[in-house]
Amino acid sequence: MKLIILDRDGVINHDSAQFIKSPDEWRPIEGSLAAIARLNEAGYRVVVATNQSGIGRGLFDMETLNAIHDKMIKAVTQAGGRIDAIFYCPHPADSTCDCRKPKPGMFEEIAHRFNIDLHGTPAVGDSLRDIQAALAAGCTPYLVLTGKGEKTLMQPELPVGVAVFPDLAAVALSLTA
């Protein structure tokens, strides 16, 4: 089985320093929905792994998160694609949980649920913590320059050799060409 793990905010949709707190605030990045469809057509199962500390901070509730994800799933479906699963960490940034990226807990849960070894599985993110979680889980990280990607690229902690792409569409093209 081919699997790809995508961060949500900054990879699929525009990010916000104030968090995405409602379906109205969720706006896809140009080309991201078609990229997911392209990945599906090439045989990839697409899984989203996203930190959602806004829940733990009380900025929105589970009903709102589900409504945001419903909007995303419908938009991807309208573009001819499919998201096979969404994993999220609801804990605040100061949590000691194992699921919040940069820890690999969400990735380990994905491996368990899909019964696969994640070694070499592509994982796309826009932040250092996305890259760190992917590496900790044995995935092959891809940094996109959308969202926080430009700032992440300048961080000295960014591991050497991480593949960098302008956006998810470019990653999808590279993986399916």
C-alpha positions as a Markdown table, in Angstrom:
| # | Residue | x | y | z |
|---|---|---|---|---|
| 1 | Met | 0.0 | 0.0 | 0.0 |
| 2 | Lys | 1.2 | 3.5 | -0.9 |
| 3 | Leu | 0.5 | 6.1 | 1.8 |
| 4 | Ile | 1.3 | 9.7 | 2.2 |
| 5 | Ile | 0.9 | 11.8 | 5.3 |
| 6 | Leu | 0.0 | 15.5 | 5.0 |
| 7 | Asp | -0.1 | 18.2 | 7.6 |
| 8 | Arg | -3.3 | 20.3 | 7.3 |
| 9 | Asp | -2.7 | 24.0 | 8.0 |
| 10 | Gly | -0.1 | 25.5 | 5.7 |
| 11 | Val | 0.0 | 22.4 | 3.4 |
| 12 | Ile | -3.6 | 21.8 | 2.3 |
| 13 | Asn | -5.2 | 25.1 | 3.5 |
| 14 | His | -4.0 | 28.6 | 4.3 |
| 15 | Asp | -2.7 | 28.9 | 7.9 |
| 16 | Ser | -3.5 | 31.6 | 10.3 |
| 17 | Ala | -1.6 | 32.9 | 13.3 |
| 18 | Gln | -5.0 | 33.1 | 15.0 |
| 19 | Phe | -5.8 | 29.4 | 14.2 |
| 20 | Ile | -8.4 | 28.1 | 11.8 |
| 21 | Lys | -11.4 | 28.3 | 14.2 |
| 22 | Ser | -14.4 | 27.8 | 11.9 |
| 23 | Pro | -15.3 | 26.3 | 8.5 |
| 24 | Asp | -15.5 | 29.8 | 7.1 |
| 25 | Glu | -11.8 | 30.3 | 7.9 |
| 26 | Trp | -10.7 | 27.1 | 6.1 |
| 27 | Arg | -9.5 | 28.1 | 2.6 |
| 28 | Pro | -7.6 | 25.7 | 0.4 |
| 29 | Ile | -4.2 | 26.6 | -1.0 |
| 30 | Glu | -4.4 | 26.8 | -4.8 |
| 31 | Gly | -3.5 | 23.5 | -6.3 |
| 32 | Ser | -3.7 | 21.5 | -3.1 |
| 33 | Leu | -7.0 | 19.8 | -3.7 |
| 34 | Ala | -6.0 | 18.7 | -7.2 |
| 35 | Ala | -2.7 | 17.5 | -5.8 |
| 36 | Ile | -4.6 | 15.2 | -3.4 |
| 37 | Ala | -6.6 | 13.9 | -6.4 |
| 38 | Arg | -3.4 | 13.3 | -8.3 |
| 39 | Leu | -1.9 | 11.4 | -5.5 |
| 40 | Asn | -5.1 | 9.2 | -5.2 |
| 41 | Glu | -5.0 | 8.6 | -8.9 |
| 42 | Ala | -1.4 | 7.3 | -8.5 |
| 43 | Gly | -2.5 | 4.9 | -5.9 |
| 44 | Tyr | -1.7 | 6.8 | -2.7 |
| 45 | Arg | -3.9 | 6.7 | 0.4 |
| 46 | Val | -3.9 | 10.2 | 1.8 |
| 47 | Val | -3.8 | 10.7 | 5.6 |
| 48 | Val | -3.8 | 14.0 | 7.4 |
| 49 | Ala | -1.9 | 14.4 | 10.7 |
| 50 | Thr | -2.5 | 17.8 | 12.3 |
| 51 | Asn | -1.8 | 19.5 | 15.6 |
| 52 | Gln | -5.0 | 21.2 | 16.7 |
| 53 | Ser | -4.1 | 22.9 | 20.0 |
| 54 | Gly | -7.1 | 25.3 | 19.5 |
| 55 | Ile | -9.2 | 22.5 | 21.1 |
| 56 | Gly | -7.0 | 22.3 | 24.2 |
| 57 | Arg | -6.9 | 26.1 | 24.4 |
| 58 | Gly | -10.7 | 26.3 | 24.2 |
| 59 | Leu | -10.7 | 28.3 | 21.0 |
| 60 | Phe | -13.1 | 25.8 | 19.3 |
| 61 | Asp | -14.7 | 22.5 | 20.2 |
| 62 | Met | -14.9 | 19.1 | 18.6 |
| 63 | Glu | -18.1 | 19.9 | 16.7 |
| 64 | Thr | -16.3 | 22.8 | 15.0 |
| 65 | Leu | -13.2 | 20.8 | 14.2 |
| 66 | Asn | -15.5 | 18.1 | 12.6 |
| 67 | Ala | -17.3 | 20.8 | 10.6 |
| 68 | Ile | -13.9 | 22.2 | 9.4 |
| 69 | His | -12.8 | 18.7 | 8.4 |
| 70 | Asp | -16.2 | 18.0 | 6.7 |
| 71 | Lys | -15.6 | 21.1 | 4.6 |
| 72 | Met | -12.1 | 20.0 | 3.7 |
| 73 | Ile | -13.3 | 16.5 | 2.8 |
| 74 | Lys | -16.1 | 17.8 | 0.6 |
| 75 | Ala | -13.7 | 20.2 | -1.2 |
| 76 | Val | -11.3 | 17.4 | -1.9 |
| 77 | Thr | -14.1 | 15.2 | -3.1 |
| 78 | Gln | -15.3 | 17.9 | -5.5 |
| 79 | Ala | -11.8 | 18.1 | -6.9 |
| 80 | Gly | -11.8 | 14.3 | -7.5 |
| 81 | Gly | -9.8 | 13.3 | -4.5 |
| 82 | Arg | -10.1 | 11.4 | -1.3 |
| 83 | Ile | -8.7 | 11.7 | 2.2 |
| 84 | Asp | -8.6 | 8.3 | 3.8 |
| 85 | Ala | -8.2 | 9.4 | 7.4 |
| 86 | Ile | -7.6 | 12.4 | 9.6 |
| 87 | Phe | -5.5 | 12.1 | 12.8 |
| 88 | Tyr | -5.2 | 15.1 | 15.1 |
| 89 | Cys | -3.7 | 16.1 | 18.5 |
| 90 | Pro | -6.1 | 18.2 | 20.5 |
| 91 | His | -3.6 | 19.1 | 23.2 |
| 92 | Pro | -2.1 | 22.5 | 23.9 |
| 93 | Ala | 1.5 | 23.3 | 22.9 |
| 94 | Asp | 2.7 | 22.8 | 26.5 |
| 95 | Ser | 1.3 | 19.3 | 26.7 |
| 96 | Thr | 3.5 | 16.3 | 27.5 |
| 97 | Cys | 1.3 | 14.0 | 25.3 |
| 98 | Asp | 3.0 | 11.7 | 22.7 |
| 99 | Cys | 0.7 | 12.7 | 19.8 |
| 100 | Arg | 1.7 | 16.3 | 19.4 |
| 101 | Lys | 4.2 | 16.9 | 16.6 |
| 102 | Pro | 7.3 | 17.0 | 16.8 |
| 103 | Lys | 6.7 | 13.7 | 18.7 |
| 104 | Pro | 5.9 | 10.8 | 16.4 |
| 105 | Gly | 2.8 | 9.5 | 18.3 |
| 106 | Met | 0.3 | 10.4 | 15.6 |
| 107 | Phe | 2.5 | 8.8 | 13.0 |
| 108 | Glu | 2.8 | 5.6 | 15.1 |
| 109 | Glu | -1.0 | 5.5 | 15.4 |
| 110 | Ile | -1.3 | 5.8 | 11.6 |
| 111 | Ala | 1.2 | 2.9 | 11.2 |
| 112 | His | -0.8 | 0.8 | 13.6 |
| 113 | Arg | -4.2 | 1.6 | 12.1 |
| 114 | Phe | -3.1 | 1.0 | 8.6 |
| 115 | Asn | -0.9 | -1.9 | 9.6 |
| 116 | Ile | 2.2 | -0.6 | 7.7 |
| 117 | Asp | 5.8 | 0.2 | 8.3 |
| 118 | Leu | 6.2 | 3.9 | 7.7 |
| 119 | His | 9.9 | 3.7 | 6.7 |
| 120 | Gly | 10.2 | 5.8 | 3.6 |
| 121 | Thr | 6.6 | 7.0 | 3.6 |
| 122 | Pro | 6.4 | 10.5 | 2.3 |
| 123 | Ala | 5.2 | 13.1 | 4.9 |
| 124 | Val | 4.6 | 16.7 | 3.9 |
| 125 | Gly | 4.7 | 19.6 | 6.2 |
| 126 | Asp | 5.4 | 23.3 | 6.5 |
| 127 | Ser | 7.0 | 23.4 | 10.0 |
| 128 | Leu | 10.1 | 22.1 | 11.7 |
| 129 | Arg | 7.9 | 20.0 | 14.0 |
| 130 | Asp | 6.3 | 18.3 | 11.0 |
| 131 | Ile | 9.7 | 17.4 | 9.6 |
| 132 | Gln | 10.9 | 16.2 | 13.1 |
| 133 | Ala | 7.9 | 14.0 | 13.6 |
| 134 | Ala | 8.2 | 12.5 | 10.1 |
| 135 | Leu | 11.9 | 11.7 | 10.7 |
| 136 | Ala | 11.2 | 10.3 | 14.2 |
| 137 | Ala | 8.7 | 7.9 | 12.6 |
| 138 | Gly | 11.0 | 6.8 | 9.8 |
| 139 | Cys | 9.1 | 8.7 | 7.1 |
| 140 | Thr | 10.7 | 10.7 | 4.2 |
| 141 | Pro | 10.0 | 14.4 | 5.0 |
| 142 | Tyr | 9.0 | 16.9 | 2.4 |
| 143 | Leu | 9.0 | 20.6 | 3.3 |
| 144 | Val | 6.6 | 22.9 | 1.4 |
| 145 | Leu | 7.2 | 26.6 | 1.3 |
| 146 | Thr | 3.5 | 27.5 | 1.8 |
| 147 | Gly | 2.2 | 28.3 | 5.3 |
| 148 | Lys | 5.2 | 28.5 | 7.6 |
| 149 | Gly | 7.5 | 26.8 | 5.1 |
| 150 | Glu | 9.6 | 29.9 | 4.1 |
| 151 | Lys | 10.3 | 30.6 | 7.8 |
| 152 | Thr | 11.1 | 26.9 | 8.4 |
| 153 | Leu | 13.5 | 26.8 | 5.6 |
| 154 | Met | 15.6 | 29.5 | 7.3 |
| 155 | Gln | 15.8 | 27.6 | 10.7 |
| 156 | Pro | 19.3 | 26.3 | 11.5 |
| 157 | Glu | 17.6 | 23.2 | 13.1 |
| 158 | Leu | 16.2 | 22.1 | 9.8 |
| 159 | Pro | 17.9 | 18.7 | 9.0 |
| 160 | Val | 20.2 | 18.7 | 6.1 |
| 161 | Gly | 18.9 | 17.0 | 3.0 |
| 162 | Val | 15.1 | 17.5 | 3.5 |
| 163 | Ala | 13.4 | 17.8 | 0.1 |
| 164 | Val | 11.9 | 21.3 | -0.4 |
| 165 | Phe | 9.1 | 22.1 | -2.8 |
| 166 | Pro | 7.1 | 25.2 | -3.5 |
| 167 | Asp | 3.8 | 23.6 | -2.5 |
| 168 | Leu | 1.8 | 20.3 | -2.3 |
| 169 | Ala | 1.1 | 20.3 | -6.0 |
| 170 | Ala | 4.9 | 20.2 | -6.7 |
| 171 | Val | 5.3 | 17.4 | -4.3 |
| 172 | Ala | 2.5 | 15.4 | -5.9 |
| 173 | Leu | 4.0 | 16.0 | -9.3 |
| 174 | Ser | 7.4 | 14.8 | -8.1 |
| 175 | Leu | 5.9 | 11.6 | -6.6 |
| 176 | Thr | 3.7 | 10.7 | -9.5 |
| 177 | Ala | 5.8 | 11.7 | -12.5 |
